[in-house]
Amino acid sequence: MFRLWGKIFKDNHMLRDTVIEDDRNDTRTHKIFDSLDQICYDFDLGKPIWLDSNIQEFKRHSKTRFYQDSFIEEIPFDYLELQVIEED
């Protein structure tokens, strides 16, 4: 089972969160991108752009934060955080 936790923060307070579970037999990368698509759909957000800093942070810690510079449209929060909480 693969589980990705998406959280929205504003002023150091979590406003919303959701956990996406994926038990398909697919690559980790596909599961991450598909889960991010579902999180953005649930939160009614545009998809963020993966910057080099996001990729490196995610590779090291299985966690990253998307700030305003990763989004095309204006966001009403400080950042979107993604964290892998379970991998098979």
C-alpha positions as CSV (number, residue, x, y, z in Angstrom):
1,M,0.0,0.0,0.0
2,F,1.2,3.5,-0.9
3,R,-0.1,6.4,1.0
4,L,0.6,10.1,0.3
5,W,-0.5,12.8,2.8
6,G,-1.3,16.3,1.4
7,K,-1.6,19.2,3.7
8,I,-2.4,22.9,3.2
9,F,-0.8,25.4,5.7
10,K,-1.5,29.1,6.4
11,D,0.4,30.9,9.2
12,N,1.8,27.6,10.6
13,H,-1.7,26.1,11.0
14,M,-2.9,23.2,8.9
15,L,-6.1,24.2,7.1
16,R,-6.9,21.0,5.2
17,D,-5.4,17.6,4.7
18,T,-6.2,14.4,2.9
19,V,-4.5,11.0,2.5
20,I,-4.5,9.3,-0.9
21,E,-4.1,5.5,-0.9
22,D,-2.8,3.7,-4.0
23,D,-2.5,-0.1,-4.0
24,R,-1.9,-0.5,-7.7
25,N,1.1,-2.4,-9.0
26,D,2.8,0.6,-10.5
27,T,6.0,2.6,-10.2
28,R,6.5,4.9,-7.2
29,T,6.8,7.9,-9.5
30,H,3.4,7.2,-11.2
31,K,1.8,6.7,-7.7
32,I,3.2,10.1,-6.6
33,F,2.0,12.0,-9.6
34,D,-1.4,10.3,-9.6
35,S,-1.8,11.0,-5.9
36,L,-0.8,14.6,-6.4
37,D,-3.4,14.9,-9.1
38,Q,-6.1,13.6,-6.7
39,I,-5.0,15.9,-3.9
40,C,-5.1,18.9,-6.2
41,Y,-8.6,17.8,-7.4
42,D,-9.8,17.4,-3.8
43,F,-8.4,20.8,-2.8
44,D,-9.6,22.5,-6.1
45,L,-6.0,23.6,-6.9
46,G,-4.0,23.8,-10.1
47,K,-1.1,21.3,-10.3
48,P,2.1,22.7,-8.9
49,I,5.4,22.7,-10.8
50,W,8.1,20.5,-9.5
51,L,11.2,22.7,-9.1
52,D,14.6,21.3,-8.6
53,S,14.5,22.0,-4.9
54,N,11.2,20.0,-4.6
55,I,12.7,17.1,-6.4
56,Q,15.8,17.0,-4.3
57,E,13.9,17.4,-1.0
58,F,11.4,14.7,-2.0
59,K,14.2,12.3,-2.9
60,R,16.0,12.8,0.4
61,H,13.0,13.0,2.8
62,S,10.0,11.7,1.0
63,K,8.5,15.1,1.8
64,T,8.3,18.5,0.1
65,R,6.6,21.8,0.2
66,F,5.1,23.7,-2.8
67,Y,5.1,27.5,-2.2
68,Q,3.6,30.2,-4.4
69,D,6.5,30.0,-6.9
70,S,5.4,26.5,-7.8
71,F,1.8,27.6,-8.7
72,I,0.7,29.6,-11.7
73,E,-2.3,31.0,-10.1
74,E,-2.4,32.9,-6.7
75,I,-2.9,30.6,-3.8
76,P,-4.8,31.6,-0.6
77,F,-2.4,29.7,1.7
78,D,1.4,29.6,2.5
79,Y,2.3,26.1,1.1
80,L,1.1,22.7,0.1
81,E,3.1,19.9,1.8
82,L,3.3,16.3,0.4
83,Q,4.6,13.5,2.6
84,V,4.8,9.8,1.9
85,I,3.5,8.0,5.0
86,E,3.6,4.4,3.8
87,E,5.2,2.5,1.0
88,D,5.0,-1.1,0.1
